[in-house]
Amino acid sequence: MNKRGWRIIKLGLLCVAAAGANYLVNNICVYYLKIPLYLDTIFNAAVCFSAGLVPGIITAGLSYTALAARDSGFHPFVLCSIAEVLLIWQIKPSLSELPLANIVNSTEAERKRDSLVSVIARLMLLYIAASLAVSILGGIIDFITYNVLSNSKIFFSAEDAFKIGFLKSNIHPLAVNIMSRIPVNMVDRFIVIFGGYGVAVLYRKIGYNN
């Protein structure tokens, strides 16, 4: 088999493994630790950081297929994962920007410090953008799915813990769906973006390359 064929197989196995890891982390978070977070896209981010846009989207699709099978229903919120992967692809710092080599002199130390600051700044921008984008898109999808189309929600999700307080304030359901997601996503996306980048760095250190 040629080099391209092996690369496709390697990427395919990476996507499947990452989707399985997303499923496992989400199950542990929701059913065992009972933490009001999603934590189902960390490895989407890691794959996008390390392997690119298409593998990131494939991982997102595989992850939500597994979650849909678990919950016996279609998950339209896969659009949030795809939007997040697109944001990561547009804003992400390169893994090569992260200084990993030994420091040999003061000039090199300053360069590595500047590179590290640049990486953290890009990740912070990405974290804020992802938190807002996923909250707004997820709120719109929730409103259309459960308010406009009147579908029954058969499972508890992280933002439901915050909805009761907003509903008592007579706020429009669309605004409630968006605002209830913001506190969840501010924590969740921090773990996803910085954790996903950390996993991608680990891929790099153990020898994975695109």
C-alpha positions, 0 to 999 in steps of 0.5 A: 500500500502506498504512503497516501493509503497508509495516511488515510488509514491512520487518519481513519483510526485516529477519528474513530479512536477520538470519537470513542474517547469523546463518548467515554468522557461524556458518559463518565461526566454525565452518568458517573460524575454527574457534572453539568457539562457536555465534554463531548468535543474535546477530541474533535478539537484535538483532531482538528488541531493536529490533523485538520478540518476534514478529520475534525468534522468526521470525528464530530459526526462519528461522536454524535452518531454514537451519542444518538445511538445511546440516546435513541434519537437524532442529535441536531446539536451536531451542528454545534460541534461542526461550527466549533471545528470550523472555528478551531480551523480558522483561529487555531495556533499552529502546533509548531508555534508552541516552544518545546525544545530546550532553551539555549540562551537568553535570546532563544528564551525570549523568542520561546516566551513570545511564542508561548504568549502568542499561542495562549492569546490565540487559544483564549480568542478561540475559547471566547469565540467558541463559547459564544458561537456554540451558546447562540447556535445551540440555543437556536437549535434548542428553541426550534427543536423543542419550542417551535417543533414541539418535540419532547425532550427525553434526556437531561442536558447540562443547561437545563440546570440553569433554565429554571431561574431564567424561565421565572423571569418571563424571558423569551424562550429563545433568550433563555435557551441561549443564556442558559448555555453561556455559563456551561459553555464558558467552563466546557469550552475552556476544557475543550479548547485548552485540553484539546490543544494539549492532547494535540501537543501530546500527539505531536510529542509521541510522533503523530504527524499529519 
